[in-house]
Amino acid sequence: MDFFTACVWAAGIAIGIAAFGCGIGQGMGLNGAVQGIARNPESSGKVTVTLLIGLAMIESLCIYALVVALILIYAHPQAAEIIKTVAAVAK
Amino acid sequence: MGFDIQQRMIDFVIRSNWYIFIIATLLGFINTPFKFALGILCGGLLVTVNFHLLRHTLYKAFDASKFHASQIIVNNETVDTINGHSILSGVIFKYYIRFAISGIVIFTLINKNIVEPMGLVIGLSVVVASIMAATALELTRLIFKEAV
């Protein structure tokens, strides 16, 4: 497997796992909030504030994973050196 | 009392988002290369606007004055509704639109090499930093209150 294939695989798996985890986390949070408000509508203010902070934190994790995946594919900092090393080893 | 803390925290986060964003961007443009500072600016702006849109969506969805909680049964499952519309569909649809736009913007910034990726990561951490700061502040207040 060459270097770029490995990078694309790593990026795909990374964003897949991150989206899976964040999706489950956000789904659970939203489920709890909706159930809580449906049972006690007066608590909507409290629940919304807590939900907002939680969702923002979870969402930022997924955005980090997206950035890391994109860095792996398009802006790998050591890409040039690794290609040189691989080419030298191949010779 | 609980609601006071939460409201205070969210007010603090909303204000400190902009303060941290402005300070980080200014420090970036003064101390770091242009592309790095541009990364902080773009990342910070993206997450701050995202946070405000998320807040707007959630407050609109869970607005107590418009709230008439009811439950309907769809395919033998109980679904929570507000005024006959599903709560989840609106929030999730807006979430996906927002997230798709963020993804396209970040993709363009990195793909076209417009910004330095590390600067972008620092910019994207603005909201996390302000939430951490708000939590630390509330914890400090709580500890000192208990000590007194």
gemmi code that builds the backbone of each chain (N, CA, C; Angstrom):
import gemmi

chains = {
    "A": [
        ("MET", (0.853, -1.199, 0.000), (0.000, 0.000, 0.000), (0.892, 1.254, 0.000)),
        ("ASP", (0.664, 2.139, -0.982), (1.533, 3.329, -1.007), (1.055, 4.378, 0.023)),
        ("PHE", (1.877, 5.418, 0.135), (1.662, 6.404, 1.189), (0.302, 7.101, 1.099)),
        ("PHE", (-0.051, 7.536, -0.115), (-1.299, 8.297, -0.256), (-2.529, 7.424, -0.046)),
        ("THR", (-2.430, 6.146, -0.457), (-3.553, 5.230, -0.216), (-3.776, 5.070, 1.289)),
        ("ALA", (-2.649, 4.918, 2.008), (-2.744, 4.782, 3.473), (-3.360, 6.028, 4.106)),
        ("CYS", (-2.962, 7.207, 3.583), (-3.503, 8.469, 4.121), (-5.014, 8.558, 3.896)),
        ("VAL", (-5.448, 8.185, 2.702), (-6.887, 8.263, 2.385), (-7.667, 7.273, 3.253)),
        ("TRP", (-7.115, 6.062, 3.427), (-7.752, 5.074, 4.313), (-7.860, 5.626, 5.743)),
        ("ALA", (-6.750, 6.176, 6.230), (-6.730, 6.705, 7.604), (-7.747, 7.824, 7.776)),
        ("ALA", (-7.816, 8.715, 6.772), (-8.752, 9.845, 6.854), (-10.192, 9.344, 6.860)),
        ("GLY", (-10.479, 8.400, 5.977), (-11.840, 7.857, 5.894), (-12.261, 7.183, 7.192)),
        ("ILE", (-11.366, 6.356, 7.728), (-11.694, 5.649, 8.980), (-11.835, 6.641, 10.131)),
        ("ALA", (-10.941, 7.647, 10.158), (-10.975, 8.644, 11.248), (-12.301, 9.392, 11.270)),
        ("ILE", (-12.726, 9.903, 10.125), (-13.966, 10.703, 10.119), (-15.176, 9.800, 10.333)),
        ("GLY", (-15.060, 8.543, 9.872), (-16.158, 7.582, 10.105), (-16.370, 7.319, 11.582)),
        ("ILE", (-15.285, 7.028, 12.291), (-15.391, 6.749, 13.735), (-15.869, 7.996, 14.482)),
        ("ALA", (-15.312, 9.156, 14.099), (-15.688, 10.404, 14.785), (-17.171, 10.716, 14.587)),
        ("ALA", (-17.641, 10.573, 13.344), (-19.054, 10.864, 13.057), (-19.960, 9.877, 13.784)),
        ("PHE", (-19.529, 8.625, 13.859), (-20.307, 7.596, 14.561), (-20.477, 7.971, 16.044)),
        ("GLY", (-19.353, 8.289, 16.678), (-19.382, 8.632, 18.114), (-20.166, 9.900, 18.379)),
        ("CYS", (-19.906, 10.936, 17.558), (-20.598, 12.213, 17.768), (-22.092, 12.068, 17.487)),
        ("GLY", (-22.422, 11.285, 16.479), (-23.834, 11.062, 16.149), (-24.572, 10.410, 17.295)),
        ("ILE", (-23.962, 9.376, 17.860), (-24.593, 8.686, 18.999), (-24.724, 9.648, 20.187)),
        ("GLY", (-23.660, 10.390, 20.462), (-23.673, 11.326, 21.598), (-24.742, 12.390, 21.436)),
        ("GLN", (-24.802, 13.000, 20.244), (-25.787, 14.064, 20.016), (-27.205, 13.513, 20.018)),
        ("GLY", (-27.361, 12.341, 19.451), (-28.688, 11.710, 19.439), (-29.185, 11.446, 20.845)),
        ("MET", (-28.287, 10.940, 21.698), (-28.673, 10.674, 23.086), (-29.034, 11.964, 23.818)),
        ("GLY", (-28.215, 12.999, 23.587), (-28.470, 14.300, 24.231), (-29.808, 14.880, 23.816)),
        ("LEU", (-30.058, 14.870, 22.513), (-31.301, 15.438, 21.985), (-32.514, 14.626, 22.441)),
        ("ASN", (-32.332, 13.310, 22.467), (-33.411, 12.429, 22.944), (-33.795, 12.776, 24.390)),
        ("GLY", (-32.768, 12.924, 25.235), (-33.019, 13.264, 26.640), (-33.697, 14.613, 26.778)),
        ("ALA", (-33.227, 15.587, 25.975), (-33.790, 16.942, 26.063), (-35.252, 16.956, 25.635)),
        ("VAL", (-35.545, 16.306, 24.532), (-36.924, 16.307, 24.020), (-37.862, 15.592, 24.995)),
        ("GLN", (-37.399, 14.486, 25.543), (-38.235, 13.769, 26.520), (-38.469, 14.608, 27.771)),
        ("GLY", (-37.377, 15.253, 28.235), (-37.482, 16.085, 29.433), (-38.464, 17.227, 29.235)),
        ("ILE", (-38.390, 17.895, 28.075), (-39.279, 19.038, 27.816), (-40.715, 18.567, 27.600)),
        ("ALA", (-40.868, 17.418, 26.948), (-42.228, 16.905, 26.725), (-42.908, 16.583, 28.054)),
        ("ARG", (-42.128, 16.081, 29.016), (-42.714, 15.743, 30.323), (-42.895, 16.967, 31.204)),
        ("ASN", (-41.977, 17.937, 31.062), (-42.048, 19.132, 31.903), (-41.732, 20.371, 31.069)),
        ("PRO", (-42.724, 20.900, 30.338), (-42.478, 22.022, 29.411), (-41.877, 23.253, 30.080)),
        ("GLU", (-42.123, 23.463, 31.385), (-41.577, 24.658, 32.061), (-40.056, 24.614, 32.150)),
        ("SER", (-39.486, 23.413, 32.034), (-38.028, 23.297, 32.171), (-37.296, 23.535, 30.851)),
        ("SER", (-38.017, 23.993, 29.819), (-37.383, 24.102, 28.496), (-36.171, 25.037, 28.496)),
        ("GLY", (-36.225, 26.127, 29.288), (-35.092, 27.066, 29.350), (-33.829, 26.402, 29.844)),
        ("LYS", (-33.954, 25.715, 30.989), (-32.802, 25.018, 31.584), (-32.231, 23.980, 30.632)),
        ("VAL", (-33.145, 23.177, 30.094), (-32.728, 22.061, 29.238), (-32.044, 22.582, 27.983)),
        ("THR", (-32.604, 23.653, 27.394), (-32.042, 24.181, 26.150), (-30.625, 24.698, 26.359)),
        ("VAL", (-30.395, 25.405, 27.449), (-29.066, 25.953, 27.720), (-28.044, 24.832, 27.878)),
        ("THR", (-28.397, 23.824, 28.669), (-27.484, 22.701, 28.890), (-27.246, 21.944, 27.586)),
        ("LEU", (-28.320, 21.743, 26.828), (-28.214, 21.031, 25.551), (-27.318, 21.792, 24.580)),
        ("LEU", (-27.472, 23.112, 24.553), (-26.674, 23.948, 23.647), (-25.190, 23.789, 23.919)),
        ("ILE", (-24.814, 23.861, 25.193), (-23.399, 23.726, 25.556), (-22.886, 22.326, 25.203)),
        ("GLY", (-23.691, 21.316, 25.519), (-23.285, 19.935, 25.214), (-23.134, 19.697, 23.725)),
        ("LEU", (-24.103, 20.167, 22.949), (-24.032, 19.950, 21.502), (-22.847, 20.680, 20.886)),
        ("ALA", (-22.568, 21.897, 21.369), (-21.428, 22.656, 20.836), (-20.119, 21.913, 21.095)),
        ("MET", (-19.995, 21.332, 22.303), (-18.770, 20.585, 22.635), (-18.634, 19.347, 21.747)),
        ("ILE", (-19.728, 18.598, 21.585), (-19.676, 17.369, 20.785), (-19.390, 17.699, 19.324)),
        ("GLU", (-20.052, 18.743, 18.834), (-19.900, 19.118, 17.430), (-18.456, 19.508, 17.115)),
        ("SER", (-17.824, 20.194, 18.080), (-16.443, 20.622, 17.821), (-15.511, 19.411, 17.683)),
        ("LEU", (-15.826, 18.314, 18.391), (-14.993, 17.108, 18.253), (-15.054, 16.571, 16.831)),
        ("CYS", (-16.254, 16.566, 16.262), (-16.413, 16.054, 14.905), (-15.714, 16.985, 13.900)),
        ("ILE", (-15.762, 18.286, 14.160), (-15.093, 19.230, 13.263), (-13.569, 19.033, 13.335)),
        ("TYR", (-13.054, 18.778, 14.549), (-11.615, 18.480, 14.674), (-11.249, 17.260, 13.833)),
        ("ALA", (-12.067, 16.212, 13.935), (-11.787, 14.989, 13.173), (-11.807, 15.273, 11.675)),
        ("LEU", (-12.757, 16.098, 11.250), (-12.838, 16.467, 9.833), (-11.571, 17.190, 9.391)),
        ("VAL", (-11.104, 18.126, 10.230), (-9.886, 18.879, 9.898), (-8.683, 17.940, 9.813)),
        ("VAL", (-8.569, 17.023, 10.787), (-7.436, 16.082, 10.771), (-7.494, 15.203, 9.519)),
        ("ALA", (-8.701, 14.751, 9.164), (-8.853, 13.922, 7.967), (-8.455, 14.699, 6.716)),
        ("LEU", (-8.886, 15.959, 6.634), (-8.540, 16.772, 5.464), (-7.040, 17.082, 5.421)),
        ("ILE", (-6.448, 17.277, 6.611), (-4.998, 17.506, 6.656), (-4.270, 16.270, 6.131)),
        ("LEU", (-4.736, 15.088, 6.550), (-4.105, 13.842, 6.102), (-4.135, 13.717, 4.582)),
        ("ILE", (-5.233, 14.144, 3.972), (-5.353, 13.976, 2.524), (-4.673, 15.108, 1.748)),
        ("TYR", (-4.937, 16.359, 2.161), (-4.511, 17.493, 1.328), (-3.312, 18.270, 1.844)),
        ("ALA", (-3.039, 18.210, 3.110), (-1.988, 19.093, 3.642), (-1.100, 18.361, 4.635)),
        ("HIS", (-0.747, 17.108, 4.310), (0.121, 16.352, 5.224), (1.463, 17.072, 5.351)),
        ("PRO", (1.860, 17.451, 6.578), (3.068, 18.276, 6.733), (4.356, 17.582, 6.277)),
        ("GLN", (4.420, 16.253, 6.415), (5.657, 15.555, 6.028), (5.516, 14.807, 4.696)),
        ("ALA", (4.535, 15.151, 3.900), (4.280, 14.386, 2.674), (5.501, 14.343, 1.753)),
        ("ALA", (6.112, 15.512, 1.521), (7.240, 15.573, 0.575), (8.406, 14.710, 1.058)),
        ("GLU", (8.721, 14.802, 2.364), (9.853, 14.040, 2.918), (9.574, 12.539, 2.834)),
        ("ILE", (8.337, 12.162, 3.143), (7.994, 10.732, 3.125), (8.089, 10.186, 1.701)),
        ("ILE", (7.608, 10.959, 0.724), (7.685, 10.506, -0.679), (9.146, 10.340, -1.099)),
        ("LYS", (10.000, 11.300, -0.694), (11.434, 11.212, -1.015), (12.040, 9.947, -0.398)),
        ("THR", (11.702, 9.730, 0.885), (12.250, 8.560, 1.596), (11.784, 7.258, 0.935)),
        ("VAL", (10.498, 7.207, 0.608), (9.961, 5.997, -0.029), (10.623, 5.756, -1.376)),
        ("ALA", (10.818, 6.867, -2.140), (11.464, 6.729, -3.455), (12.909, 6.246, -3.302)),
        ("ALA", (13.600, 6.791, -2.285), (15.006, 6.391, -2.054), (15.086, 4.923, -1.665)),
        ("VAL", (14.168, 4.501, -0.830), (14.155, 3.091, -0.392), (13.838, 2.181, -1.578)),
        ("ALA", (12.925, 2.613, -2.437), (12.531, 1.803, -3.602), (13.694, 1.598, -4.569)),
        ("LYS", (14.576, 2.649, -4.696), (15.758, 2.522, -5.575), (16.747, 1.517, -4.992)),
    ],
    "B": [
        ("MET", (-32.130, 28.760, 41.282), (-30.671, 28.938, 41.392), (-29.924, 28.258, 40.253)),
        ("GLY", (-30.373, 27.000, 39.950), (-29.752, 26.242, 38.873), (-29.858, 26.971, 37.552)),
        ("PHE", (-31.048, 27.528, 37.283), (-31.265, 28.234, 36.029), (-30.398, 29.483, 35.946)),
        ("ASP", (-30.156, 30.144, 37.113), (-29.290, 31.327, 37.134), (-27.891, 30.986, 36.663)),
        ("ILE", (-27.369, 29.890, 37.209), (-26.019, 29.460, 36.824), (-25.962, 29.174, 35.330)),
        ("GLN", (-26.963, 28.445, 34.828), (-26.960, 28.085, 33.412), (-27.075, 29.308, 32.519)),
        ("GLN", (-27.976, 30.225, 32.887), (-28.152, 31.440, 32.092), (-26.885, 32.291, 32.122)),
        ("ARG", (-26.265, 32.368, 33.321), (-25.025, 33.140, 33.449), (-23.923, 32.531, 32.587)),
        ("MET", (-23.860, 31.184, 32.599), (-22.845, 30.493, 31.809), (-23.023, 30.766, 30.323)),
        ("ILE", (-24.260, 30.664, 29.850), (-24.487, 30.842, 28.410), (-24.218, 32.287, 28.004)),
        ("ASP", (-24.582, 33.243, 28.882), (-24.277, 34.654, 28.583), (-22.773, 34.868, 28.508)),
        ("PHE", (-22.062, 34.244, 29.471), (-20.601, 34.357, 29.488), (-19.999, 33.747, 28.228)),
        ("VAL", (-20.489, 32.570, 27.847), (-19.949, 31.888, 26.656), (-20.179, 32.740, 25.410)),
        ("ILE", (-21.369, 33.312, 25.288), (-21.698, 34.122, 24.101), (-20.757, 35.329, 24.002)),
        ("ARG", (-20.540, 35.990, 25.137), (-19.658, 37.167, 25.127), (-18.200, 36.765, 24.918)),
        ("SER", (-17.757, 35.744, 25.695), (-16.343, 35.381, 25.642), (-15.954, 34.766, 24.302)),
        ("ASN", (-16.923, 34.171, 23.585), (-16.651, 33.677, 22.228), (-16.047, 34.778, 21.365)),
        ("TRP", (-16.735, 35.920, 21.356), (-16.282, 37.034, 20.516), (-14.965, 37.601, 21.036)),
        ("TYR", (-14.848, 37.732, 22.388), (-13.608, 38.288, 22.951), (-12.409, 37.406, 22.606)),
        ("ILE", (-12.567, 36.070, 22.850), (-11.440, 35.155, 22.576), (-11.108, 35.160, 21.088)),
        ("PHE", (-12.147, 35.190, 20.261), (-11.951, 35.218, 18.799), (-11.162, 36.458, 18.373)),
        ("ILE", (-11.573, 37.618, 18.897), (-10.893, 38.872, 18.517), (-9.448, 38.873, 19.028)),
        ("ILE", (-9.257, 38.470, 20.291), (-7.899, 38.458, 20.859), (-7.004, 37.486, 20.111)),
        ("ALA", (-7.513, 36.274, 19.845), (-6.702, 35.266, 19.142), (-6.347, 35.742, 17.737)),
        ("THR", (-7.306, 36.357, 17.055), (-7.047, 36.837, 15.695), (-6.004, 37.958, 15.701)),
        ("LEU", (-6.164, 38.905, 16.627), (-5.196, 40.008, 16.703), (-3.795, 39.487, 17.015)),
        ("LEU", (-3.706, 38.595, 18.029), (-2.398, 38.012, 18.375), (-1.820, 37.256, 17.188)),
        ("GLY", (-2.685, 36.558, 16.466), (-2.247, 35.806, 15.288), (-1.669, 36.716, 14.223)),
        ("PHE", (-2.371, 37.817, 13.917), (-1.885, 38.717, 12.866), (-0.615, 39.455, 13.290)),
        ("ILE", (-0.443, 39.654, 14.613), (0.766, 40.352, 15.084), (1.965, 39.402, 15.114)),
        ("ASN", (1.744, 38.174, 15.658), (2.892, 37.296, 15.966), (3.172, 36.184, 14.966)),
        ("THR", (2.215, 35.835, 14.153), (2.402, 34.644, 13.305), (2.305, 35.004, 11.821)),
        ("PRO", (2.727, 34.078, 10.935), (2.612, 34.348, 9.491), (1.168, 34.574, 9.054)),
        ("PHE", (1.004, 35.218, 7.891), (-0.329, 35.625, 7.440), (-1.292, 34.450, 7.305)),
        ("LYS", (-0.803, 33.337, 6.721), (-1.694, 32.183, 6.498), (-2.159, 31.566, 7.816)),
        ("PHE", (-1.258, 31.543, 8.797), (-1.599, 31.007, 10.124), (-2.690, 31.880, 10.767)),
        ("ALA", (-2.477, 33.202, 10.704), (-3.450, 34.137, 11.294), (-4.786, 34.064, 10.567)),
        ("LEU", (-4.715, 33.887, 9.245), (-5.949, 33.755, 8.459), (-6.706, 32.492, 8.873)),
        ("GLY", (-5.942, 31.437, 9.203), (-6.548, 30.197, 9.710), (-7.299, 30.438, 11.005)),
        ("ILE", (-6.686, 31.187, 11.919), (-7.345, 31.510, 13.195), (-8.618, 32.314, 12.931)),
        ("LEU", (-8.504, 33.302, 12.022), (-9.658, 34.164, 11.700), (-10.809, 33.333, 11.114)),
        ("CYS", (-10.481, 32.513, 10.104), (-11.537, 31.727, 9.438), (-12.142, 30.698, 10.390)),
        ("GLY", (-11.291, 29.958, 11.120), (-11.773, 28.939, 12.048), (-12.626, 29.544, 13.151)),
        ("GLY", (-12.135, 30.637, 13.724), (-12.859, 31.306, 14.817), (-14.210, 31.824, 14.368)),
        ("LEU", (-14.208, 32.459, 13.197), (-15.458, 33.011, 12.663), (-16.460, 31.887, 12.379)),
        ("LEU", (-15.943, 30.807, 11.814), (-16.810, 29.665, 11.465), (-17.506, 29.091, 12.698)),
        ("VAL", (-16.726, 28.789, 13.754), (-17.348, 28.159, 14.931), (-18.212, 29.141, 15.719)),
        ("THR", (-17.816, 30.405, 15.738), (-18.621, 31.386, 16.483), (-19.989, 31.578, 15.815)),
        ("VAL", (-19.973, 31.734, 14.496), (-21.243, 31.875, 13.765), (-22.062, 30.593, 13.909)),
        ("ASN", (-21.376, 29.443, 13.821), (-22.031, 28.148, 13.995), (-22.724, 28.043, 15.339)),
        ("PHE", (-22.040, 28.483, 16.384), (-22.585, 28.424, 17.742), (-23.840, 29.292, 17.855)),
        ("HIS", (-23.782, 30.484, 17.256), (-24.936, 31.379, 17.321), (-26.124, 30.809, 16.544)),
        ("LEU", (-25.835, 30.177, 15.400), (-26.917, 29.576, 14.619), (-27.529, 28.390, 15.379)),
        ("LEU", (-26.656, 27.591, 16.028), (-27.142, 26.459, 16.834), (-28.039, 26.959, 17.967)),
        ("ARG", (-27.602, 28.031, 18.608), (-28.375, 28.616, 19.711), (-29.742, 29.086, 19.202)),
        ("HIS", (-29.722, 29.789, 18.066), (-30.958, 30.293, 17.480), (-31.909, 29.143, 17.153)),
        ("THR", (-31.359, 28.076, 16.556), (-32.185, 26.913, 16.189), (-32.800, 26.268, 17.424)),
        ("LEU", (-31.971, 26.075, 18.466), (-32.459, 25.390, 19.672), (-33.495, 26.230, 20.419)),
        ("TYR", (-33.231, 27.545, 20.544), (-34.183, 28.402, 21.269), (-35.518, 28.465, 20.534)),
        ("LYS", (-35.428, 28.478, 19.190), (-36.642, 28.520, 18.391), (-37.414, 27.208, 18.530)),
        ("ALA", (-36.654, 26.100, 18.547), (-37.295, 24.783, 18.626), (-37.930, 24.537, 19.994)),
        ("PHE", (-37.251, 24.993, 21.055), (-37.718, 24.705, 22.419), (-38.302, 25.945, 23.110)),
        ("ASP", (-38.828, 26.882, 22.316), (-39.395, 28.108, 22.887), (-40.622, 27.766, 23.740)),
        ("ALA", (-40.546, 28.120, 25.034), (-41.606, 27.722, 25.973), (-42.953, 28.379, 25.655)),
        ("SER", (-42.907, 29.630, 25.108), (-44.162, 30.337, 24.854), (-44.977, 29.688, 23.730)),
        ("LYS", (-44.239, 29.024, 22.785), (-44.950, 28.390, 21.675), (-45.168, 26.906, 21.930)),
        ("PHE", (-44.753, 26.483, 23.126), (-44.685, 25.055, 23.371), (-46.015, 24.495, 23.864)),
        ("HIS", (-46.576, 23.602, 23.097), (-47.753, 22.847, 23.526), (-47.382, 21.387, 23.363)),
        ("ALA", (-46.755, 20.822, 24.394), (-46.244, 19.460, 24.267), (-47.380, 18.471, 24.051)),
        ("SER", (-47.170, 17.618, 23.126), (-48.152, 16.563, 22.892), (-47.414, 15.360, 22.329)),
        ("GLN", (-48.068, 14.261, 22.368), (-47.452, 13.054, 21.831), (-48.394, 12.435, 20.812)),
        ("ILE", (-47.829, 12.049, 19.666), (-48.644, 11.341, 18.682), (-48.034, 9.967, 18.483)),
        ("ILE", (-48.849, 9.051, 18.035), (-48.342, 7.686, 17.841), (-48.170, 7.437, 16.343)),
        ("VAL", (-46.910, 7.193, 15.937), (-46.598, 6.915, 14.543), (-45.996, 5.518, 14.483)),
        ("ASN", (-46.580, 4.660, 13.696), (-46.102, 3.276, 13.545), (-45.858, 2.595, 14.903)),
        ("ASN", (-46.834, 2.702, 15.770), (-46.775, 2.101, 17.116), (-45.693, 2.705, 18.008)),
        ("GLU", (-45.102, 3.858, 17.615), (-44.099, 4.514, 18.467), (-44.613, 5.888, 18.854)),
        ("THR", (-44.358, 6.262, 20.115), (-44.800, 7.574, 20.580), (-43.775, 8.622, 20.164)),
        ("VAL", (-44.225, 9.710, 19.496), (-43.329, 10.770, 19.031), (-43.716, 12.070, 19.720)),
        ("ASP", (-42.712, 12.797, 20.284), (-42.981, 14.086, 20.929), (-43.135, 15.149, 19.858)),
        ("THR", (-44.144, 15.977, 19.960), (-44.362, 16.995, 18.933), (-44.587, 18.367, 19.557)),
        ("ILE", (-44.308, 19.416, 18.784), (-44.664, 20.780, 19.185), (-45.609, 21.301, 18.116)),
        ("ASN", (-46.787, 21.695, 18.498), (-47.788, 22.219, 17.573), (-47.965, 21.310, 16.352)),
        ("GLY", (-47.861, 20.030, 16.565), (-48.111, 19.081, 15.482), (-46.890, 18.756, 14.641)),
        ("HIS", (-45.802, 19.511, 14.769), (-44.602, 19.224, 13.978), (-43.601, 18.477, 14.847)),
        ("SER", (-42.854, 17.595, 14.241), (-41.840, 16.880, 15.009), (-40.732, 17.841, 15.418)),
        ("ILE", (-40.327, 17.766, 16.685), (-39.243, 18.631, 17.178), (-37.952, 18.281, 16.469)),
        ("LEU", (-37.725, 16.978, 16.366), (-36.423, 16.524, 15.895), (-36.154, 16.886, 14.442)),
        ("SER", (-37.161, 16.789, 13.594), (-36.902, 16.967, 12.162), (-36.322, 18.346, 11.853)),
        ("GLY", (-36.892, 19.399, 12.434), (-36.407, 20.759, 12.180), (-34.992, 20.957, 12.660)),
        ("VAL", (-34.722, 20.532, 13.897), (-33.391, 20.724, 14.486), (-32.345, 19.950, 13.692)),
        ("ILE", (-32.658, 18.705, 13.378), (-31.674, 17.862, 12.692), (-31.450, 18.346, 11.260)),
        ("PHE", (-32.510, 18.776, 10.576), (-32.354, 19.280, 9.205), (-31.444, 20.508, 9.189)),
        ("LYS", (-31.688, 21.461, 10.100), (-30.859, 22.670, 10.155), (-29.431, 22.318, 10.547)),
        ("TYR", (-29.303, 21.326, 11.464), (-27.971, 20.893, 11.888), (-27.179, 20.370, 10.699)),
        ("TYR", (-27.808, 19.538, 9.885), (-27.088, 18.949, 8.744), (-26.722, 20.013, 7.713)),
        ("ILE", (-27.625, 20.959, 7.460), (-27.322, 22.040, 6.510), (-26.104, 22.826, 7.006)),
        ("ARG", (-26.148, 23.184, 8.295), (-25.058, 23.970, 8.898), (-23.742, 23.199, 8.844)),
        ("PHE", (-23.826, 21.914, 9.195), (-22.612, 21.099, 9.233), (-22.052, 20.900, 7.828)),
        ("ALA", (-22.925, 20.731, 6.834), (-22.469, 20.551, 5.449), (-21.758, 21.810, 4.964)),
        ("ILE", (-22.333, 22.985, 5.276), (-21.703, 24.250, 4.853), (-20.341, 24.400, 5.540)),
        ("SER", (-20.280, 24.079, 6.853), (-18.990, 24.152, 7.576), (-17.973, 23.226, 6.927)),
        ("GLY", (-18.393, 22.005, 6.609), (-17.494, 21.030, 5.988), (-16.963, 21.529, 4.659)),
        ("ILE", (-17.843, 22.110, 3.835), (-17.416, 22.606, 2.515), (-16.422, 23.753, 2.684)),
        ("VAL", (-16.711, 24.648, 3.644), (-15.802, 25.796, 3.875), (-14.426, 25.295, 4.337)),
        ("ILE", (-14.416, 24.365, 5.307), (-13.133, 23.841, 5.816), (-12.393, 23.095, 4.707)),
        ("PHE", (-13.128, 22.321, 3.909), (-12.532, 21.594, 2.782), (-11.862, 22.565, 1.809)),
        ("THR", (-12.573, 23.633, 1.457), (-12.026, 24.616, 0.515), (-10.779, 25.282, 1.089)),
        ("LEU", (-10.849, 25.659, 2.371), (-9.714, 26.345, 3.002), (-8.462, 25.469, 2.994)),
        ("ILE", (-8.635, 24.170, 3.287), (-7.466, 23.280, 3.356), (-7.043, 22.825, 1.957)),
        ("ASN", (-8.007, 22.492, 1.126), (-7.702, 21.981, -0.215), (-6.983, 23.014, -1.079)),
        ("LYS", (-7.455, 24.251, -1.040), (-6.838, 25.314, -1.850), (-5.616, 25.920, -1.167)),
        ("ASN", (-5.274, 25.381, 0.009), (-4.105, 25.860, 0.761), (-4.209, 27.356, 1.084)),
        ("ILE", (-5.427, 27.792, 1.406), (-5.648, 29.213, 1.716), (-5.112, 29.533, 3.107)),
        ("VAL", (-5.271, 28.580, 4.034), (-4.849, 28.815, 5.423), (-3.905, 27.716, 5.889)),
        ("GLU", (-3.214, 28.001, 7.002), (-2.356, 27.002, 7.661), (-3.270, 26.109, 8.523)),
        ("PRO", (-3.214, 24.777, 8.339), (-4.135, 23.901, 9.090), (-4.066, 24.059, 10.607)),
        ("MET", (-2.864, 24.284, 11.154), (-2.757, 24.426, 12.619), (-3.463, 25.698, 13.110)),
        ("GLY", (-3.362, 26.751, 12.324), (-4.075, 27.991, 12.652), (-5.580, 27.769, 12.645)),
        ("LEU", (-6.017, 26.973, 11.660), (-7.448, 26.666, 11.563), (-7.916, 25.897, 12.797)),
        ("VAL", (-7.095, 24.929, 13.242), (-7.452, 24.146, 14.435), (-7.559, 25.063, 15.659)),
        ("ILE", (-6.607, 25.996, 15.780), (-6.654, 26.945, 16.909), (-7.923, 27.804, 16.822)),
        ("GLY", (-8.234, 28.267, 15.621), (-9.453, 29.058, 15.436), (-10.709, 28.269, 15.773)),
        ("LEU", (-10.713, 26.993, 15.399), (-11.888, 26.155, 15.666), (-12.065, 25.852, 17.157)),
        ("SER", (-11.014, 26.122, 17.941), (-11.087, 25.841, 19.379), (-11.658, 27.007, 20.195)),
        ("VAL", (-12.088, 28.071, 19.522), (-12.557, 29.267, 20.243), (-13.754, 28.950, 21.147)),
        ("VAL", (-14.735, 28.236, 20.592), (-15.946, 27.942, 21.375), (-15.618, 27.001, 22.537)),
        ("VAL", (-14.781, 25.985, 22.251), (-14.387, 25.045, 23.316), (-13.679, 25.807, 24.437)),
        ("ALA", (-12.779, 26.716, 24.054), (-12.036, 27.498, 25.053), (-12.987, 28.330, 25.899)),
        ("SER", (-13.984, 28.955, 25.253), (-14.891, 29.811, 26.044), (-15.795, 28.970, 26.944)),
        ("ILE", (-16.196, 27.771, 26.496), (-17.014, 26.903, 27.364), (-16.182, 26.430, 28.556)),
        ("MET", (-14.913, 26.081, 28.276), (-14.012, 25.673, 29.367), (-13.840, 26.815, 30.374)),
        ("ALA", (-13.661, 28.029, 29.843), (-13.475, 29.198, 30.712), (-14.722, 29.426, 31.570)),
        ("ALA", (-15.893, 29.296, 30.945), (-17.152, 29.488, 31.690), (-17.288, 28.441, 32.795)),
        ("THR", (-16.949, 27.190, 32.464), (-17.038, 26.120, 33.470), (-16.066, 26.372, 34.612)),
        ("ALA", (-14.834, 26.764, 34.258), (-13.824, 27.044, 35.290), (-14.281, 28.179, 36.206)),
        ("LEU", (-14.867, 29.214, 35.593), (-15.345, 30.371, 36.372), (-16.445, 29.962, 37.352)),
        ("GLU", (-17.396, 29.167, 36.852), (-18.504, 28.734, 37.717), (-18.003, 27.831, 38.841)),
        ("LEU", (-17.044, 26.939, 38.504), (-16.467, 26.055, 39.529), (-15.760, 26.863, 40.606)),
        ("THR", (-15.002, 27.870, 40.156), (-14.290, 28.738, 41.106), (-15.282, 29.440, 42.029)),
        ("ARG", (-16.353, 29.971, 41.418), (-17.389, 30.652, 42.224), (-17.994, 29.701, 43.244)),
        ("LEU", (-18.268, 28.474, 42.788), (-18.892, 27.466, 43.653), (-17.980, 27.124, 44.827)),
        ("ILE", (-16.682, 26.931, 44.524), (-15.724, 26.560, 45.578), (-15.592, 27.680, 46.602)),
        ("PHE", (-15.463, 28.928, 46.102), (-15.305, 30.062, 47.026), (-16.573, 30.301, 47.836)),
        ("LYS", (-17.728, 30.049, 47.211), (-19.008, 30.223, 47.901), (-19.116, 29.225, 49.058)),
        ("GLU", (-18.700, 27.953, 48.758), (-18.740, 26.924, 49.796), (-17.746, 27.210, 50.907)),
        ("ALA", (-16.592, 27.768, 50.536), (-15.552, 28.089, 51.520), (-16.031, 29.167, 52.481)),
        ("VAL", (-16.806, 30.134, 51.946), (-17.345, 31.212, 52.788), (-18.547, 30.665, 53.547)),
    ],
}
model = gemmi.Model(1)
for chain_id, residues in chains.items():
    chain = gemmi.Chain(chain_id)
    for i, (resn, *xyz) in enumerate(residues, 1):
        res = gemmi.Residue()
        res.name, res.seqid = resn, gemmi.SeqId(i, " ")
        for name, pos in zip(("N", "CA", "C"), xyz):
            atom = gemmi.Atom()
            atom.name, atom.element = name, gemmi.Element(name[0])
            atom.pos, atom.b_iso = gemmi.Position(*pos), 0.0
            res.add_atom(atom)
        chain.add_residue(res)
    model.add_chain(chain)
structure = gemmi.Structure()
structure.add_model(model)
structure.setup_entities()
